[in-house]
């Protein structure tokens, strides 16, 4: 069962994504802030991280930078409502494997997650 870490400050988004991914057969870990997300990343070694950019405590780009420092092969998909072309470019330069703008199409979202997972 693939393990997904979702880091997003919107509790409704966390609950919805957790439900959708659980129905798809994923183990889902969730947190609403960057520092806790890093701690969960270190403790639970997820297969993929879904990361919002606007987070309390530490912004998503800093979380992404630190995750990549811990594991240069970590799979991180940035998922954000404040997504501009510039923020997408920056996230990809920081090592994100994909960038998704909210609101997401959940079928496409699940397809992207599955595509990013190691074979």
Residue pairs with C-beta under 8 A, 6 or more apart in sequence:
1 25
1 26
1 27
2 25
2 26
2 27
2 47
2 48
2 117
3 26
3 27
3 28
3 29
3 44
3 45
3 46
3 47
3 48
4 21
4 26
4 27
4 28
4 29
4 46
4 47
4 48
4 49
4 50
4 113
5 29
5 30
5 31
5 37
5 40
5 41
5 44
5 46
5 48
5 49
5 50
6 14
6 17
6 18
6 21
6 28
6 29
6 30
6 31
6 49
6 50
7 30
7 31
7 32
7 33
7 34
7 36
7 37
7 49
7 50
7 51
7 52
7 55
7 60
7 63
8 14
8 17
8 30
8 32
8 50
8 51
8 52
8 55
8 79
9 32
9 33
9 52
9 54
9 55
9 56
10 32
10 52
11 32
13 52
13 102
14 30
14 31
14 32
17 28
17 30
17 50
18 28
18 30
20 106
20 109
20 110
21 28
21 110
21 113
22 28
24 110
26 113
29 40
29 44
29 46
31 37
31 40
32 55
32 56
33 55
33 56
33 57
33 58
34 55
34 56
34 57
34 58
34 59
34 60
34 62
34 63
35 57
35 58
36 57
37 49
37 51
37 55
37 63
38 58
38 63
38 66
38 67
38 70
40 46
41 49
41 67
41 70
41 74
42 70
47 75
47 117
47 118
48 75
48 76
48 77
48 113
48 116
48 117
49 67
49 74
49 75
49 76
49 77
50 76
50 77
50 79
50 113
51 60
51 63
51 64
51 67
51 76
51 77
51 78
51 79
51 96
52 60
52 78
52 79
52 80
52 81
53 59
53 60
53 61
53 78
53 80
53 82
53 83
53 87
53 91
54 60
54 80
54 81
54 82
55 63
60 78
60 80
60 91
61 90
61 91
61 94
64 76
64 78
64 91
64 94
64 95
64 96
65 94
65 95
67 74
67 76
67 95
68 74
68 76
68 94
68 95
72 95
74 95
75 97
75 116
75 117
75 118
76 95
76 96
76 97
77 96
77 97
77 98
77 99
77 100
77 112
77 113
77 116
78 88
78 91
78 96
78 98
78 99
78 100
79 100
79 101
79 102
79 104
79 109
80 87
80 99
80 100
80 101
80 102
81 101
81 102
81 103
83 99
83 100
83 101
83 102
87 99
88 99
91 99
92 99
97 116
98 112
98 116
100 109
100 112
